[in-house]
Amino acid sequence: MKTKVSIAKFAAWVGLVALMGCSKEQATDTQAQASKATDAVKTEASKATDAVATEASKAVDTVKTEASKAADAVKTETAKAVDTVKSTAQDASDNASSNLQPTGNQGQQQAQGLIDKAKSLIGEQKYQDAMNSLAQLGKMKLSPDQQKIVDGLKQTLQSALAKTTTSDAASAVSGALGGKQ
């Protein structure tokens, strides 16, 4: 808006300067020309403003579309991760049922070893290996404390997988929008 006012002031100033050195007829012609120039400048400024608004709207629509695609990708990848965890747990359960289960203190120690291994693997961001370790616990008799720890680790794994998927999707959106690559 300031640009329109400044342009109008400039056009008026040019017209005034022209009037100072002209006759009455020339002054009228100069005023008419200055008025036409001012109107033309206003029209062009209005067109430029409309073009900028149109392009901004297109950019917003593009960002919305890409964000929606990224959200869908996150949902799909999360579902795949959950399916993988379930499949791995089932495989481990099948394997465990075919083996003799350790009893008593030995079973508790073996379960604790697998829990500790899963914690370590999560810390190293080796999520698939951590899922495999937790899946091996499927048929073991766990103490209530161990079960709470295992449940917490499963939640941590799901969150980590979701964050990884979200990060990948955000990178895809950034790339699609011409961001840092």
KEKERO-728552 format. One record per residue: x, y, z of N, C-alpha, C in turn; residue in one letter. Coordinates in Angstrom, 3 decimals, padded with zeros to 6 digits, m for minus. Layout:
N
(node (X Y Z) (X Y Z) (X Y Z) A)
...
END
This chain:
181
(node (000.835 m001.178 000.000) (000.000 000.000 000.000) (000.877 001.237 000.000) M)
(node (001.987 001.249 000.727) (002.894 002.392 000.757) (003.466 002.650 m000.628) K)
(node (003.699 001.566 m001.375) (004.260 001.700 m002.715) (003.282 002.461 m003.608) T)
(node (001.992 002.133 m003.509) (000.984 002.818 m004.321) (000.953 004.308 m003.987) K)
(node (000.988 004.629 m002.695) (000.951 006.019 m002.264) (002.213 006.733 m002.723) V)
(node (003.370 006.103 m002.596) (004.628 006.717 m003.004) (004.650 006.964 m004.499) S)
(node (004.149 006.022 m005.273) (004.110 006.177 m006.731) (003.177 007.328 m007.099) I)
(node (002.040 007.404 m006.425) (001.092 008.477 m006.694) (001.708 009.835 m006.356) A)
(node (002.413 009.920 m005.248) (003.081 011.168 m004.860) (004.134 011.552 m005.890) K)
(node (004.884 010.570 m006.363) (005.920 010.820 m007.363) (005.293 011.361 m008.644) F)
(node (004.202 010.731 m009.078) (003.534 011.172 m010.302) (003.005 012.589 m010.132) A)
(node (002.443 012.897 m008.984) (001.943 014.249 m008.718) (003.097 015.252 m008.714) A)
(node (004.195 014.886 m008.161) (005.379 015.758 m008.102) (005.890 016.041 m009.512) W)
(node (005.962 015.010 m010.349) (006.388 015.192 m011.738) (005.436 016.142 m012.449) V)
(node (004.156 015.973 m012.219) (003.163 016.851 m012.835) (003.320 018.282 m012.373) G)
(node (003.595 018.495 m011.096) (003.772 019.839 m010.544) (004.987 020.507 m011.139) L)
(node (006.078 019.767 m011.261) (007.308 020.331 m011.832) (007.057 020.716 m013.287) V)
(node (006.337 019.893 m013.997) (006.038 020.178 m015.395) (005.161 021.416 m015.509) A)
(node (004.256 021.618 m014.573) (003.361 022.772 m014.595) (004.115 024.079 m014.405) L)
(node (005.163 024.055 m013.649) (005.904 025.272 m013.334) (006.507 025.906 m014.588) M)
(node (006.940 025.091 m015.502) (007.598 025.636 m016.687) (006.722 025.616 m017.907) G)
(node (005.420 025.507 m017.794) (004.553 025.371 m018.953) (003.468 026.451 m018.980) C)
(node (002.872 026.585 m020.172) (001.732 027.479 m020.301) (000.506 026.785 m019.723) S)
(node (m000.642 027.472 m019.721) (m001.855 026.921 m019.154) (m002.301 025.676 m019.921) K)
(node (m002.246 025.687 m021.263) (m002.632 024.528 m022.064) (m001.690 023.365 m021.811) E)
(node (m000.407 023.704 m021.785) (000.582 022.656 m021.546) (000.400 022.074 m020.135) Q)
(node (000.052 022.939 m019.210) (m000.156 022.495 m017.842) (m001.344 021.537 m017.774) A)
(node (m002.406 021.827 m018.495) (m003.582 020.961 m018.510) (m003.229 019.619 m019.134) T)
(node (m002.477 019.673 m020.264) (m002.041 018.431 m020.911) (m001.150 017.619 m019.970) D)
(node (m000.252 018.301 m019.309) (000.667 017.623 m018.398) (m000.101 017.004 m017.242) T)
(node (m001.099 017.728 m016.738) (m001.914 017.174 m015.652) (m002.658 015.928 m016.118) Q)
(node (m003.192 015.969 m017.309) (m003.929 014.828 m017.843) (m002.991 013.633 m018.009) A)
(node (m001.786 013.919 m018.515) (m000.813 012.838 m018.694) (m000.378 012.271 m017.335) Q)
(node (m000.177 013.152 m016.369) (000.210 012.702 m015.027) (m000.900 011.866 m014.410) A)
(node (m002.142 012.262 m014.626) (m003.270 011.502 m014.094) (m003.337 010.122 m014.747) S)
(node (m003.119 010.077 m016.066) (m003.118 008.804 m016.775) (m001.983 007.913 m016.269) K)
(node (m000.814 008.538 m016.076) (000.341 007.768 m015.591) (000.071 007.223 m014.195) A)
(node (m000.551 008.035 m013.364) (m000.881 007.593 m012.005) (m001.869 006.425 m012.048) T)
(node (m002.876 006.547 m012.897) (m003.853 005.458 m013.031) (m003.192 004.181 m013.552) D)
(node (m002.291 004.332 m014.504) (m001.591 003.166 m015.057) (m000.732 002.492 m013.981) A)
(node (m000.058 003.318 m013.189) (000.783 002.773 m012.115) (m000.094 002.049 m011.097) V)
(node (m001.240 002.608 m010.745) (m002.148 001.957 m009.801) (m002.641 000.624 m010.348) K)
(node (m002.984 000.610 m011.634) (m003.469 m000.625 m012.262) (m002.388 m001.702 m012.244) T)
(node (m001.168 m001.340 m012.604) (m000.070 m002.307 m012.621) (000.248 m002.801 m011.207) E)
(node (000.205 m001.913 m010.235) (000.457 m002.323 m008.850) (m000.617 m003.291 m008.371) A)
(node (m001.856 m003.031 m008.765) (m002.954 m003.927 m008.390) (m002.775 m005.297 m009.037) S)
(node (m002.368 m005.320 m010.313) (m002.120 m006.588 m010.998) (m000.989 m007.358 m010.318) K)
(node (000.061 m006.653 m009.947) (001.196 m007.310 m009.284) (000.767 m007.890 m007.935) A)
(node (m000.032 m007.157 m007.189) (m000.520 m007.643 m005.896) (m001.367 m008.900 m006.078) T)
(node (m002.240 m008.886 m007.096) (m003.075 m010.060 m007.371) (m002.217 m011.262 m007.765) D)
(node (m001.186 m011.034 m008.563) (m000.307 m012.131 m008.992) (000.421 m012.736 m007.794) A)
(node (000.900 m011.897 m006.892) (001.597 m012.390 m005.698) (000.633 m013.203 m004.835) V)
(node (m000.584 m012.721 m004.672) (m001.573 m013.454 m003.862) (m001.888 m014.808 m004.492) A)
(node (m002.011 m014.855 m005.810) (m002.298 m016.109 m006.508) (m001.156 m017.099 m006.312) T)
(node (000.076 m016.651 m006.471) (001.240 m017.533 m006.315) (001.375 m018.018 m004.870) E)
(node (001.087 m017.157 m003.914) (001.155 m017.567 m002.510) (000.112 m018.634 m002.222) A)
(node (m001.068 m018.476 m002.783) (m002.129 m019.473 m002.604) (m001.716 m020.809 m003.200) S)
(node (m001.094 m020.785 m004.378) (m000.623 m022.020 m005.003) (000.429 m022.698 m004.122) K)
(node (001.336 m021.895 m003.565) (002.389 m022.458 m002.709) (001.779 m023.111 m001.467) A)
(node (000.797 m022.474 m000.872) (000.139 m023.034 000.316) (m000.548 m024.353 m000.038) V)
(node (m001.215 m024.384 m001.180) (m001.876 m025.623 m001.608) (m000.861 m026.742 m001.820) D)
(node (000.286 m026.414 m002.396) (001.333 m027.410 m002.618) (001.845 m027.956 m001.288) T)
(node (002.076 m027.079 m000.335) (002.560 m027.514 000.981) (001.520 m028.411 001.655) V)
(node (000.258 m028.050 001.563) (m000.791 m028.876 002.162) (m000.814 m030.262 001.533) K)
(node (m000.695 m030.316 000.218) (m000.711 m031.600 m000.483) (000.470 m032.458 m000.062) T)
(node (001.652 m031.871 m000.018) (002.847 m032.627 000.359) (002.784 m033.080 001.817) E)
(node (002.255 m032.239 002.691) (002.132 m032.624 004.100) (001.151 m033.788 004.250) A)
(node (000.084 m033.755 003.479) (m000.884 m034.857 003.518) (m000.242 m036.152 003.035) S)
(node (000.546 m036.068 001.965) (001.242 m037.252 001.463) (002.212 m037.782 002.528) K)
(node (002.916 m036.861 003.194) (003.868 m037.280 004.224) (003.148 m037.958 005.391) A)
(node (002.013 m037.410 005.785) (001.243 m038.018 006.884) (000.774 m039.416 006.501) A)
(node (000.333 m039.563 005.265) (m000.087 m040.891 004.801) (001.083 m041.861 004.800) D)
(node (002.262 m041.371 004.409) (003.450 m042.231 004.410) (003.801 m042.664 005.833) A)
(node (003.670 m041.740 006.783) (003.953 m042.068 008.183) (002.993 m043.147 008.671) V)
(node (001.718 m043.007 008.347) (000.732 m043.997 008.772) (001.052 m045.362 008.177) K)
(node (001.402 m045.375 006.904) (001.715 m046.635 006.228) (002.939 m047.296 006.844) T)
(node (003.984 m046.516 007.073) (005.222 m047.069 007.635) (005.008 m047.548 009.076) E)
(node (004.196 m046.824 009.824) (003.897 m047.252 011.191) (003.140 m048.576 011.181) T)
(node (002.188 m048.693 010.289) (001.432 m049.950 010.181) (002.362 m051.101 009.796) A)
(node (003.291 m050.837 008.882) (004.255 m051.870 008.484) (005.118 m052.275 009.680) K)
(node (005.560 m051.284 010.456) (006.403 m051.580 011.619) (005.644 m052.422 012.638) A)
(node (004.379 m052.096 012.865) (003.559 m052.869 013.807) (003.393 m054.297 013.299) V)
(node (003.144 m054.434 011.999) (003.007 m055.775 011.423) (004.305 m056.571 011.577) D)
(node (005.438 m055.906 011.378) (006.734 m056.566 011.520) (006.946 m057.029 012.961) T)
(node (006.585 m056.170 013.917) (006.727 m056.553 015.331) (005.841 m057.757 015.636) V)
(node (004.619 m057.734 015.157) (003.704 m058.850 015.415) (004.230 m060.134 014.785) K)
(node (004.706 m060.038 013.557) (005.224 m061.207 012.852) (006.455 m061.768 013.568) S)
(node (007.340 m060.866 013.967) (008.548 m061.294 014.673) (008.188 m061.931 016.007) T)
(node (007.234 m061.356 016.695) (006.800 m061.923 017.979) (006.190 m063.308 017.776) A)
(node (005.415 m063.458 016.724) (004.803 m064.757 016.448) (005.872 m065.793 016.107) Q)
(node (006.852 m065.405 015.286) (007.942 m066.328 014.934) (008.711 m066.753 016.180) D)
(node (008.994 m065.784 017.033) (009.717 m066.098 018.263) (008.876 m066.992 019.161) A)
(node (007.579 m066.735 019.192) (006.684 m067.545 020.002) (006.671 m068.989 019.504) S)
(node (006.620 m069.148 018.180) (006.645 m070.487 017.606) (007.950 m071.206 017.921) D)
(node (009.064 m070.463 017.817) (010.369 m071.059 018.115) (010.486 m071.419 019.596) N)
(node (009.957 m070.535 020.432) (010.064 m070.774 021.866) (009.245 m071.981 022.291) A)
(node (008.106 m072.181 021.664) (007.272 m073.306 022.072) (007.889 m074.645 021.667) S)
(node (008.740 m074.616 020.652) (009.375 m075.865 020.243) (010.612 m076.191 021.084) S)
(node (011.093 m075.233 021.830) (012.260 m075.447 022.707) (011.803 m075.663 024.138) N)
(node (012.637 m076.293 024.914) (012.346 m076.424 026.341) (012.538 m075.068 027.001) L)
(node (011.630 m074.722 027.839) (011.727 m073.449 028.525) (012.547 m073.612 029.798) Q)
(node (013.484 m072.688 030.042) (014.217 m072.736 031.301) (013.253 m072.467 032.451) P)
(node (013.550 m073.031 033.561) (012.659 m072.884 034.697) (013.340 m072.097 035.802) T)
(node (012.508 m071.512 036.659) (012.987 m070.859 037.873) (013.939 m069.714 037.610) G)
(node (014.982 m069.659 038.412) (015.953 m068.576 038.394) (016.662 m068.481 037.046) N)
(node (016.941 m069.629 036.435) (017.624 m069.633 035.146) (016.773 m068.910 034.092) Q)
(node (015.479 m069.138 034.082) (014.556 m068.483 033.150) (014.499 m066.981 033.373) G)
(node (014.485 m066.562 034.631) (014.459 m065.138 034.956) (015.743 m064.450 034.484) Q)
(node (016.878 m065.141 034.662) (018.169 m064.578 034.248) (018.231 m064.467 032.720) Q)
(node (017.759 m065.495 032.029) (017.769 m065.463 030.567) (016.860 m064.334 030.053) Q)
(node (015.702 m064.192 030.669) (014.773 m063.127 030.274) (015.415 m061.764 030.517) A)
(node (016.070 m061.595 031.659) (016.709 m060.319 031.975) (017.821 m060.019 030.966) Q)
(node (018.541 m061.050 030.547) (019.593 m060.868 029.539) (019.017 m060.354 028.220) G)
(node (017.881 m060.926 027.820) (017.246 m060.467 026.582) (016.709 m059.035 026.722) L)
(node (016.191 m058.713 027.894) (015.696 m057.349 028.147) (016.859 m056.363 028.059) I)
(node (017.962 m056.696 028.708) (019.133 m055.813 028.680) (019.665 m055.652 027.255) D)
(node (019.656 m056.740 026.507) (020.122 m056.690 025.126) (019.211 m055.767 024.305) K)
(node (017.899 m055.866 024.491) (016.944 m055.014 023.759) (017.163 m053.540 024.105) A)
(node (017.391 m053.242 025.376) (017.660 m051.862 025.791) (018.878 m051.323 025.062) K)
(node (019.926 m052.118 025.046) (021.169 m051.716 024.394) (020.945 m051.471 022.896) S)
(node (020.221 m052.362 022.258) (019.975 m052.230 020.819) (019.127 m050.996 020.504) L)
(node (018.172 m050.687 021.354) (017.368 m049.477 021.156) (018.266 m048.246 021.271) I)
(node (019.165 m048.267 022.244) (020.104 m047.156 022.402) (020.989 m046.973 021.175) G)
(node (021.275 m048.057 020.489) (022.103 m048.009 019.284) (021.259 m047.788 018.034) E)
(node (019.948 m047.611 018.193) (018.989 m047.408 017.114) (018.929 m048.606 016.157) Q)
(node (019.138 m049.794 016.713) (018.998 m051.034 015.944) (017.649 m051.633 016.306) K)
(node (016.612 m050.999 015.764) (015.252 m051.305 016.186) (014.805 m052.715 015.789) Y)
(node (015.175 m053.179 014.628) (014.770 m054.514 014.192) (015.375 m055.573 015.104) Q)
(node (016.661 m055.422 015.455) (017.304 m056.374 016.354) (016.660 m056.334 017.746) D)
(node (016.303 m055.131 018.184) (015.648 m054.988 019.488) (014.282 m055.701 019.476) A)
(node (013.557 m055.567 018.357) (012.261 m056.260 018.250) (012.463 m057.771 018.315) M)
(node (013.505 m058.256 017.678) (013.774 m059.692 017.701) (014.075 m060.175 019.125) N)
(node (014.839 m059.376 019.861) (015.150 m059.748 021.250) (013.886 m059.794 022.103) S)
(node (013.029 m058.796 021.942) (011.790 m058.767 022.717) (010.862 m059.901 022.296) L)
(node (010.882 m060.248 021.033) (010.026 m061.331 020.549) (010.420 m062.663 021.183) A)
(node (011.687 m062.835 021.496) (012.142 m064.073 022.121) (011.568 m064.243 023.527) Q)
(node (011.115 m063.148 024.095) (010.542 m063.200 025.444) (009.086 m063.665 025.435) L)
(node (008.520 m063.848 024.222) (007.098 m064.152 024.063) (006.577 m065.289 024.920) G)
(node (007.275 m066.412 025.018) (006.774 m067.574 025.757) (007.435 m067.756 027.114) K)
(node (008.283 m066.806 027.471) (008.965 m066.922 028.770) (008.072 m066.407 029.880) M)
(node (008.247 m066.969 031.016) (007.533 m066.531 032.207) (008.322 m065.358 032.781) K)
(node (007.720 m064.176 032.751) (008.379 m062.968 033.239) (007.810 m062.562 034.592) L)
(node (008.660 m061.953 035.379) (008.173 m061.390 036.640) (007.357 m060.144 036.292) S)
(node (006.528 m059.688 037.219) (005.728 m058.481 036.935) (006.611 m057.271 036.597) P)
(node (007.746 m057.127 037.286) (008.656 m056.020 036.983) (009.230 m056.153 035.579) D)
(node (009.620 m057.360 035.204) (010.157 m057.586 033.864) (009.096 m057.308 032.803) Q)
(node (007.856 m057.702 033.075) (006.783 m057.464 032.110) (006.563 m055.971 031.902) Q)
(node (006.633 m055.175 032.983) (006.488 m053.722 032.866) (007.609 m053.156 032.010) K)
(node (008.827 m053.640 032.220) (009.978 m053.165 031.450) (009.792 m053.513 029.968) I)
(node (009.375 m054.752 029.703) (009.172 m055.185 028.311) (008.089 m054.330 027.650) V)
(node (006.990 m054.076 028.345) (005.925 m053.243 027.794) (006.447 m051.843 027.482) D)
(node (007.246 m051.285 028.383) (007.837 m049.965 028.152) (008.774 m049.962 026.958) G)
(node (009.554 m051.024 026.819) (010.466 m051.109 025.673) (009.697 m051.199 024.358) L)
(node (008.594 m051.932 024.372) (007.773 m052.027 023.157) (007.232 m050.655 022.767) K)
(node (006.779 m049.889 023.746) (006.278 m048.549 023.474) (007.404 m047.654 022.947) Q)
(node (008.580 m047.775 023.548) (009.731 m046.999 023.097) (010.068 m047.336 021.651) T)
(node (010.023 m048.614 021.321) (010.299 m049.039 019.941) (009.280 m048.453 018.971) L)
(node (008.019 m048.520 019.327) (006.984 m047.988 018.439) (007.173 m046.484 018.248) Q)
(node (007.475 m045.766 019.318) (007.708 m044.325 019.217) (008.916 m044.028 018.348) S)
(node (009.989 m044.769 018.548) (011.211 m044.549 017.769) (010.962 m044.819 016.288) A)
(node (010.228 m045.887 016.004) (009.922 m046.186 014.602) (009.040 m045.102 013.994) L)
(node (008.086 m044.603 014.747) (007.216 m043.540 014.247) (008.024 m042.269 013.997) A)
(node (008.949 m041.937 014.905) (009.785 m040.744 014.723) (010.671 m040.897 013.506) K)
(node (011.242 m042.071 013.327) (012.097 m042.315 012.158) (011.284 m042.138 010.886) T)
(node (010.090 m042.674 010.864) (009.230 m042.564 009.692) (008.822 m041.115 009.472) T)
(node (008.486 m040.405 010.538) (008.112 m038.999 010.429) (009.279 m038.175 009.907) T)
(node (010.457 m038.438 010.410) (011.644 m037.724 009.949) (011.879 m037.967 008.468) S)
(node (011.727 m039.214 008.027) (011.892 m039.542 006.606) (010.855 m038.803 005.768) D)
(node (009.625 m038.755 006.245) (008.559 m038.085 005.518) (008.816 m036.577 005.467) A)
(node (009.278 m035.987 006.588) (009.578 m034.561 006.604) (010.693 m034.238 005.619) A)
(node (011.680 m035.101 005.524) (012.753 m034.898 004.559) (012.206 m034.947 003.146) S)
(node (011.266 m035.829 002.896) (010.662 m035.930 001.564) (009.898 m034.658 001.237) A)
(node (009.158 m034.123 002.196) (008.407 m032.884 001.966) (009.364 m031.737 001.730) V)
(node (010.403 m031.645 002.520) (011.391 m030.594 002.353) (012.022 m030.663 000.977) S)
(node (012.343 m031.863 000.541) (012.921 m032.028 m000.795) (011.931 m031.635 m001.871) G)
(node (010.675 m031.973 m001.704) (009.654 m031.648 m002.691) (009.425 m030.148 m002.783) A)
(node (009.641 m029.453 m001.691) (009.435 m028.006 m001.670) (010.714 m027.240 m001.999) L)
(node (011.753 m027.951 m002.326) (013.000 m027.280 m002.715) (013.833 m026.851 m001.545) G)
(node (013.685 m027.496 m000.406) (014.472 m027.166 000.778) (015.861 m027.742 000.685) G)
(node (016.557 m027.742 001.803) (017.919 m028.297 001.868) (017.881 m029.771 001.494) K)
(node (018.883 m030.172 000.735) (018.936 m031.578 000.331) (020.216 m032.198 000.783) Q)
END
